[in-house]
């Protein structure tokens, strides 16, 4: 749920997630200023052309208009721990398909489920005391037949602190051979409902870990071979409620598959974009080619959750935008890869930003940042 707010620049919809914001708006329209003003703003500049913020901001517009502050806010995160729901694929392919998990030809291949189990164990041992985890497995009940899509009516393990033993205890052993389809839509809907019902203001996210595209679409007679088109809507609905979805693929190939008949790489790209925290570049989701990469992906997401922030007063695409932390202007970057310190927009409408690498670490201590938008007023 959310509430409607009306900042002076425009009417926006504010979802009370994990920030408290003080609007500093001065009236200006959505189409603020001519394109010439969409270039940059010091180090924190942003424009439609993907600039790096190196140009100087002009003293006035082409007709002498003076740039003015037209938006901004102060964002303070709640010091409580973030909430993460692990949505884990326990379908037949996770157990029956093996892979070279360590890149070592002298060691035996293991199942994808084996690697996922080890990864979850590792992450929970490292982060269960500083992050609140829960889990949904899909299918949640061990089916008697490979094509079954059975789900429980609630999450497997509710989000809470110190859930390590409960989550590991709910998962079949790493040597198990899971069965069943991939009812990812039902699993994500269940996870989102649980997170939304917590009524919390801390960061809330879902981490979908899967080795392929979703099937088990409601009302579809052919449960295995038809891709579940409802998955994108479920992820978009969660995002509108302030819940982001991170996507991790396990050895996902960019080619057509049979169960379901779809290209899993393309489908997971779409899910990642709908989730609001897609990676930059042509690959929008984490695609682990080894157990080490799988572990690294979950670790990175655990860190990113606290540094993904919604803007209650998003700047127009022609406004010049800056971010300041502890009095220092933060540079705009195009990717959050290691070594890229700064911020980036994560949504096309510029309603959310992510703080990257060392900037994220700095923010975790300061817990407050300021944003400012500058534009040329109309009329």
PyMOL commands that set and color helices and strands:
alter all, ss='L'
color gray80, all
select helices_A, chain A and resi 35-37+42-44+92-96+112-127+164-170+184-197+230-240+264-274+291-307+357-366
alter helices_A, ss='H'
color red, helices_A
select strands_A, chain A and resi 3-6+11-14+19-23+68-77+83-89+98-99+110-111+132-138+157-160+204-210+244-250+256-258+261-263+286-288+308-310+320-325+328-330+342-345+352-356+368-375
alter strands_A, ss='S'
color yellow, strands_A
deselect
rebuild
show_as cartoon
